[in-house]
Amino acid sequence: MGIENYFLFLMTASFFIMMPGIDTVFILNKTIGEGRKAGLYSTLGINSGVLVHTTFAALGLSVIVAKSALAFSIIKYLGAGYLIYLGVVSLLQGKGLDLSTPDNEEKSPLKNFYTGLVTNILNPKVALFFLSFFPQFIARENLSSPAPFILLGVSCCLIGIVWFSIVTLLAATFSERLSANPKFAGRMGKVSGVVYILMGLKIAMSKK
């Protein structure tokens, strides 16, 4: 399929995915704030966003983001605004953890999925990363074909699902132990809100 050094790609992609970043912070925030299922559905949403970016790269649409400062800025500020909105909502609601509630993890699974999806899609740096990273493992004569991009993107997606699922399960175990502390439970909503806002500001101030 025109892919070169696939094993090296898997190792390198795993390294980048496991490095702490916006996605890791988002998953941790969701899991600690809303429970295990929220983290798992957010994981699926984020990695579905990876597939969307893969499709854009395969079709050459990511080149527009790479070459157009306006397109990059529009996507960047939309993503930043969305995260800041989530943070403000979380602060206004003032919700804390309630992991003792049996149906806590059942709340709005699709909402968590879409939140992860939108957050990933509206991060233009993901598009630029794929556009610069994937071609290094694709034979020159196959760069115009979408097939190698899709295979590499699906590989990244699967690695991401496995890794962030592990992160979610570990974070859920940790948060369940802390939930016995009323002060922790009461303040978690505000902490989550602040984290979202800081994530949004980080994206807003990012450059190509």
C-alpha positions as CSV (number, residue, x, y, z in Angstrom):
1,M,0.0,0.0,0.0
2,G,3.0,2.3,-0.4
3,I,3.9,2.4,3.3
4,E,7.6,2.3,4.3
5,N,9.0,1.3,7.8
6,Y,5.5,0.5,9.2
7,F,7.0,-0.9,12.4
8,L,8.9,2.3,13.0
9,F,5.8,4.3,12.3
10,L,3.9,2.3,15.0
11,M,6.7,2.9,17.6
12,T,6.9,6.6,16.8
13,A,3.1,7.1,16.7
14,S,2.8,5.3,20.0
15,F,5.4,7.7,21.5
16,F,3.7,10.8,20.3
17,I,0.2,9.5,21.4
18,M,1.5,8.7,24.9
19,M,3.1,12.1,25.4
20,P,0.9,14.2,27.7
21,G,-1.0,16.8,25.7
22,I,-4.4,18.4,25.2
23,D,-6.1,15.0,24.6
24,T,-4.6,13.4,27.7
25,V,-5.6,16.3,29.9
26,F,-9.1,16.3,28.3
27,I,-9.5,12.5,29.0
28,L,-8.3,12.8,32.6
29,N,-10.6,15.8,33.2
30,K,-13.6,13.9,31.9
31,T,-12.8,10.7,33.8
32,I,-12.1,12.3,37.1
33,G,-15.0,14.7,36.8
34,E,-17.7,12.5,35.3
35,G,-16.6,8.9,35.7
36,R,-15.2,5.9,33.7
37,K,-17.8,5.8,30.9
38,A,-17.4,9.5,30.3
39,G,-13.7,9.0,29.8
40,L,-14.2,5.9,27.5
41,Y,-16.8,7.7,25.3
42,S,-14.6,10.7,25.1
43,T,-11.7,8.4,24.1
44,L,-13.8,7.1,21.2
45,G,-14.8,10.7,20.3
46,I,-11.2,11.9,20.2
47,N,-10.0,9.0,18.1
48,S,-13.0,9.4,15.7
49,G,-11.6,12.9,15.3
50,V,-8.3,11.3,14.3
51,L,-10.1,9.5,11.5
52,V,-11.7,12.8,10.4
53,H,-8.2,14.4,10.2
54,T,-6.9,11.3,8.4
55,T,-9.6,11.7,5.8
56,F,-8.8,15.4,5.4
57,A,-5.1,14.6,5.0
58,A,-5.9,11.8,2.5
59,L,-8.1,14.2,0.4
60,G,-5.5,17.0,0.6
61,L,-7.8,19.3,2.6
62,S,-5.2,19.6,5.4
63,V,-3.0,21.4,3.0
64,I,-5.5,24.3,3.1
65,V,-5.0,24.6,6.9
66,A,-1.2,24.4,6.5
67,K,-1.0,27.1,3.8
68,S,-3.7,29.4,4.9
69,A,-3.1,31.4,8.1
70,L,-6.8,32.4,8.0
71,A,-8.1,28.8,7.9
72,F,-5.7,27.9,10.7
73,S,-6.8,30.8,12.9
74,I,-10.5,30.1,12.3
75,I,-10.3,26.5,13.3
76,K,-8.0,27.4,16.2
77,Y,-10.3,30.0,17.7
78,L,-13.3,27.8,17.2
79,G,-11.6,25.0,19.2
80,A,-10.4,27.4,21.9
81,G,-13.9,29.0,22.2
82,Y,-15.5,25.6,22.5
83,L,-13.2,24.5,25.3
84,I,-13.7,27.8,27.1
85,Y,-17.4,27.4,26.7
86,L,-17.2,24.0,28.4
87,G,-15.2,25.4,31.2
88,V,-17.6,28.3,31.8
89,V,-20.6,25.9,31.8
90,S,-18.8,23.6,34.3
91,L,-18.0,26.6,36.6
92,L,-21.6,27.9,36.5
93,Q,-23.1,24.5,37.2
94,G,-20.8,24.0,40.1
95,K,-21.0,20.3,39.8
96,G,-18.8,18.1,41.9
97,L,-18.1,14.4,41.7
98,D,-20.9,12.0,42.6
99,L,-19.3,8.7,41.8
100,S,-21.4,7.0,44.5
101,T,-24.4,7.5,42.3
102,P,-25.0,4.2,40.4
103,D,-26.1,5.9,37.1
104,N,-23.4,8.6,37.3
105,E,-21.5,7.0,34.4
106,E,-24.6,6.6,32.3
107,K,-25.2,10.3,31.8
108,S,-25.1,11.6,28.3
109,P,-22.6,9.1,26.7
110,L,-23.2,10.5,23.3
111,K,-22.6,14.0,24.6
112,N,-19.2,12.9,25.9
113,F,-18.5,11.3,22.5
114,Y,-19.3,14.4,20.5
115,T,-17.4,16.6,22.9
116,G,-14.3,14.5,22.4
117,L,-14.9,14.5,18.6
118,V,-15.4,18.2,18.3
119,T,-12.4,19.0,20.6
120,N,-10.1,16.9,18.4
121,I,-11.5,18.1,15.0
122,L,-11.1,21.8,16.1
123,N,-7.5,21.4,17.0
124,P,-5.6,22.5,13.8
125,K,-2.3,21.3,15.1
126,V,-3.6,17.7,14.8
127,A,-4.2,18.3,11.1
128,L,-0.7,19.8,10.6
129,F,0.9,17.0,12.5
130,F,-0.7,14.3,10.3
131,L,0.2,16.3,7.2
132,S,3.9,16.4,8.2
133,F,4.2,13.1,9.9
134,F,2.4,10.6,7.6
135,P,4.4,11.4,4.4
136,Q,7.6,10.4,6.1
137,F,6.4,6.8,6.0
138,I,4.7,6.8,2.5
139,A,6.6,6.0,-0.7
140,R,6.9,9.1,-2.9
141,E,5.0,7.6,-5.8
142,N,2.0,6.8,-3.4
143,L,1.7,10.3,-1.8
144,S,-1.2,11.1,-4.1
145,S,-3.1,7.9,-3.0
146,P,-5.5,8.1,0.0
147,A,-5.0,4.4,0.9
148,P,-1.7,4.8,2.8
149,F,-2.9,7.8,4.7
150,I,-6.1,5.9,5.8
151,L,-4.1,2.9,6.9
152,L,-1.7,5.0,9.0
153,G,-4.6,7.0,10.4
154,V,-6.5,3.9,11.4
155,S,-3.4,2.6,13.1
156,C,-3.1,5.8,15.1
157,C,-6.7,5.6,16.0
158,L,-6.4,2.0,17.4
159,I,-3.2,2.9,19.3
160,G,-5.0,6.0,20.7
161,I,-8.1,3.9,21.8
162,V,-5.9,1.4,23.6
163,W,-3.7,4.0,25.3
164,F,-6.5,6.4,26.4
165,S,-8.6,3.5,27.6
166,I,-5.8,2.5,29.9
167,V,-5.5,6.2,31.1
168,T,-9.2,6.3,31.7
169,L,-9.3,3.1,33.8
170,L,-6.4,4.2,35.9
171,A,-7.9,7.7,36.4
172,A,-11.3,6.2,37.3
173,T,-9.7,4.0,39.9
174,F,-7.9,7.0,41.4
175,S,-11.0,9.2,41.4
176,E,-13.2,6.6,43.0
177,R,-10.9,6.5,46.0
178,L,-10.9,10.3,46.3
179,S,-14.7,10.5,45.9
180,A,-15.0,9.5,49.5
181,N,-13.7,12.9,50.4
182,P,-16.6,15.4,50.4
183,K,-14.3,18.4,49.9
184,F,-12.8,16.8,46.8
185,A,-16.2,15.9,45.4
186,G,-17.5,19.5,46.0
187,R,-14.6,21.2,44.3
188,M,-14.0,18.9,41.3
189,G,-16.6,20.8,39.1
190,K,-14.8,24.0,39.5
191,V,-11.4,22.4,38.9
192,S,-12.7,20.8,35.7
193,G,-14.0,24.2,34.6
194,V,-10.7,25.9,35.1
195,V,-8.9,23.1,33.3
196,Y,-11.1,23.4,30.2
197,I,-10.6,27.2,30.2
198,L,-6.8,26.8,30.4
199,M,-6.9,24.2,27.6
200,G,-8.8,26.7,25.5
201,L,-6.4,29.5,26.2
202,K,-3.5,27.2,25.3
203,I,-5.0,26.4,21.9
204,A,-5.8,30.1,21.3
205,M,-2.2,31.2,22.0
206,S,-0.7,28.4,19.9
207,K,1.1,29.1,16.6
208,K,1.8,27.0,13.6
